[in-house]
Amino acid sequence: MNIMTLKLLYRYVCAIFVSVLLLSAASTQAQGFLSSVDDGFLKVYDAYQVQPQTRQTDTTTALNLEWKAADGYYLYQHQFKAVARNATEGYKLALQIEPGIMKYDEYLEKELEVFYNRAFMQAEFPNLAPPYELMITSQGCADAGLCYPPYKHYFMVEADGTILPMEAASFSDATLTTLTLPESAEATLAPKHAEAAPFLPLVMLSAILGGLILNLMPCVFPVLSLKALSFASSHVTPHKQHAHGWAYTLGAVLSFVGFAVIMLVAREAGEQLGWGFQLTNPVFVAFMVYLFFFMGLVLSGFVELGGGWMGMGQNLTSGEGIKSSFFTGVLAAVVASPCSGPFMATALGIAITQHAAIAIIIFACLGFGMALPFLLLSYNPKLTNRLPAPGVWMDTLKQFFAFPLYLTGVWLLWVLGHQVNSDAAAALVMGAVLIAFSFWLFKQTTQSKTWNVIRLATAIASLVIALGIAIAAKWFAAPTQYEWEPYSARDLAAYRKEGTPVFVDLTADWCTTCKVNEFVALNTEEVQNKAEELGIVMMQGDWTNGEEAITQYLEQFGRNSVPLYLMYPATPDTPPVVLPQFLSKSLVLEAMQKAVP
């Protein structure tokens, strides 16, 4: 493979790398919305369960619905709905609902009637030819801060009265008749959906303000500022400036509308959702770390992407064409996903409870609010003329803006560490270093053809490995934690006196050999099960901070560092067997077997 081929291959890999960073932000964001959230919240069907019962007379059927909500979860009174239908006809039922309690809703900013623990309601409808279907809708929230989208429960009522749960609707084509309660019925009726909805113009204004404030967040401000300053170095007509402003706005608005569509699809699927839920996906977080780190490298001047395929990503957002303004708007919306601000919570909370059209309008207003400063700048020549003349200061400012991006990446690393573990965060740091190393290698030049081949091949491999680390982020799950008894000289002596075999592991978090041995041998299911089977106590001494008691214990065996592995046999007077510093499962299992007569 010659040098030109490797250079071309590297440019393609770079193009793929930049594209993956941007596209993965959208694709894994979708996965984040459409996947269940493993953050301690119950699935919606586990949080709220309903038990329907029917009783049929000659002409009518009485339906009783008893709800149970898990502790810390509640149901909205105004969101209960029920439909009974067969293949040809059906009824929208008028529910008689027992009184609930009043609770202030921070999203809708009003008192609403809710139910904790249980709720009971009933309805009556003309008899339907069996089998017929019950579709029961509800919506609830958790006190811890999560609101679920409306969720539908389906049941099939057989001819013998048996009621069976179903996963989906069977009779969706039936013509429905809306039933009403008689005036004499003592019931608490669910208000109309439109009555529960807040004043739409006020919500739209809140969304615009929320999007406007997003520009002050460290993840968005550098992008907006650099795009605005590009006016200072370009000489275009006012008409062209207007076009740039609207292109940027269109990119931001369409991106937010795309987020809304994802959320609506998730809502129809009955999934949990909300702004920032994409951050519950470790792969998304990993790629966002890379994206902010990569953008920081570009602003710092460490990475200079040139023409051709290698500069595709930069040309999309840093050029002077209308296309660059559009994709800068898209980029601003993507990098805004880890951020939130005032006024957003109210608008977004309302969006997830409203019809699709209203939700899309609210998200479009968020995008418009975020794009508004740049749009106003494109229409105000006075503001544009006040921008400083281009010069060296622009490079200095550009480099300064890299640091908020680096800090945002650090924060996302912290999020990943809590989502998965510190191993995943450390691996991602290594991936970021490989990215920087790859671009540094590519810039190096030499007369040696062999060295150039090695250099380019290594640069390509570094990028590929970095991408692999990000994709594998969610598989860095912490290994099964086994219980180790903390080392104590007194406890060890007591076990020895009783004739109990003891395996001692002296380790430290900074000891690479220790961690490898724990992974390949000590913390494996086979070794731990064998210890339990033979009645061996697994004792661990942590020398991470240089504990004096463990230092003295190490000195007893002529050691001044870890690891040290000791297998004390069941016979009290027999000295321990010192195992090698590099372990295998078979070696440990053999030592355990020999320690027990």
ABEGO torsion letter per residue (X at the ends): XBAAAAAAAAAAAAAAAAAAAAAAAAAAAAAAAABBBBAGBBBAAAABBBBBBBBBBAABBBBBBBBBBBBGBBBBAAABBBBBBBAABBBBBBBBBBBBBBBBBAAAGBBBBBBBGBBBBBBBBBBBBOBBBBBBBBBBBBAAGBBBBBBBBBBBBBAAGBBBBBABBABAABBBBBBBBBAABBBBBBBBAAAABBBAAAAAAAAAAAAAAAAABAAAAAAAAAAAAAAAABBBBAAAAAAAAAAAAAAAAAAAAAAAAAAAAAAAAGBBBEBGAAAABAAAAAAAAAAAAAAAAAAAGABBBBBEAAAAAAAAAABABAAAAAAAAAAAAAAAAABBBBGAAAAAAAAAABBAAAAAAAAAAAAAAAAAAAAAAAABAAAAAABBBBBAAAAAAAAAAAAAAAAAAAAAAAAAAAABBAAAAAAAAAAAAAAAAAAAAAABBBABAAAAAAAAAAAAAAAAAAAAAAAAAAAABBBBBBBBBBBBAAAAAAAAAAGBBBBBBBBBAABAAAAAAAAAAAABAAAAAAAAAAGBBBBBBBAAAGBAAAAAAAAAAGBABOBBBBBBBABAABBBBBBBABBBAAAAAAAAAAABX
